[in-house]
Amino acid sequence: MDQSSSSKRSPTKHNDYNDLASSFDKFFKTTHIESQIISQETITLIKSQLKEGNIQGAVSAINDALIDIENAPMSIAVTGETGTGKSSFINALRGLRHQGKGAAPVGVTETTTERESYQHPKFPNVTIWDLPGIGCTNFPPKEYLKKMKFLEYDFFIIISATRFRDHDAQLATAIEKMRKKFYFVRAKIDSDLQNDRKCNPSTFNKERTLEKIRDDCHEKLLQAKIRVPQVFLISSFDVSDYDFPNLETTLLRELPAHKRYIFMLSLPCVTEATIDRRRESLKQKVWLEALKAGISATMPLVGCISDSDVEMLEDTLNLYRSYFGLDNVSLENMAEDLDISIEQIKAIIKSPHLLSVKKENESLGEKLLKCMEKTFSVIGTPIASGLYFRKTFYLHSHFLDTVANDAKALLNKEEIFISKVHSM
């Protein structure tokens, strides 16, 4: 819309655009920083374009943001000496079993000085690079980084077991000078706790032992002139415990906004916080897509949904199930691990049956109406003269809420065992 047409718009239309800009701003203000998938500059730009009634400019800005989100590559460097647990960490980050298809080999002696790449099984834009430990090469830190193509990575993970060595600290110093992000991971913390329990059975205290290890790591790194060392104690065999969730939160908070989306989707859904962040990130993308598609058209009245609509919705639901580890392949793997049938798992979750419509149940149109009412109560503003969203946005929100709740239900595997016992 040009300046002259913008200046001639009616007061009603002006109010509509202001309402739309206000609703857009309010929606994105409620998102947490570690879940926000577009930058504050982009939010401000879209809001200002909407407020001015520059629909073409708003659509263009939204389209650019979506392209950045969907095409952003993620490249993560993991380095450490042989036996520190690099491969196990890489597998955990990719949500793979240690002996699963495509997993990084565990327990293999490192003999190469070359880096090796591992793509995420579901998100090929995410690549994790296994770098040989600097102690396995004859390169000084700066030359090592050059040989390992350090400019390609979004951040470095430096992994150690038992203690951080001098060359790990030297490497971190070199990375810091080159203005790259790096994080120290102290792996195999479960083994450390187990050993301490065996050695001190009468005085063992888990939290005290963890604090002692963390303090020792910080002290050694400060002695090596690392200014603000960030240390995370983890077990790659239990990524929901210890500092793995804190590591995840820190990485998301410090990544550029447009890269959070793909990284968030790639992380394993092992905590309720991860599930909530993933749902929040996906809802932002759905919001942007719906706004882009419906920004210059009136929203259709709630009514019947055609067969083609249902087919598209089914594809969307299956995609969301995959994002949250609820696709049939993932459920089959879980059933195998728990030694129960996949039907027993599906019996305690709702998403596989979400589009099953029976005469005695409410129709999809009625589900849509209820979902719209719920969404409006959250947004807190009326539809801006029909310029808001296409009707499918509300079902997408309903899908996301249902799938996220299912993922949370499956975190508590004891419930599945109880279900198994009751069925015998």
VENNOR-V864001 format. One line per field, one symbol per residue. ss: DSSP state (2 for helix, 1 for strand, 0 for the rest). psi: psi as a letter, one per 20 degrees, with the letter a starting at -180 (. if undefined). Layout:
ss=???
psi=???
This chain:
ss=0022222000222222222222222222200000000002222222222222002222222222222222200111111100000222222220000000000000000000000111100000011111110222000022222220022200111111000002222222222220001111110022222222222000000222222222222222222000000011100000000002222222222200222222222200000222222222222222222222220000000000002222222222222222200002222222222200022222000022200000000002222222222222222000000000000222222222222222222220222222222220
psi=prhghghiqqhghghghggggggggggihiqqhiipiqrhggggggghgghijngghgggggggghggghjpqpopppqrrpjikgghgggghikqqijrpjqppqjpppiqjqqpqoqphhniiopppopqqhiirjprghhghghjlhiiqhrqoopqqgqprghghggggggghjlqqqppporkhhhgggghhhhmhhjpoghhgghggghgggghhhhjkogmpoppprpiimiircjghhgggggghiqqgiihghhghiqqniqhggggggggghhgggggghgghjhjqqpqqpbqprhhghghhgggghghhghjkjrhgghggghghilrqhhhghhjrhhijhjopqhirqrhghgggghgggghhggjqrpnkjjdqqhhhhhggggggggghghghihnihhhgghgghi.
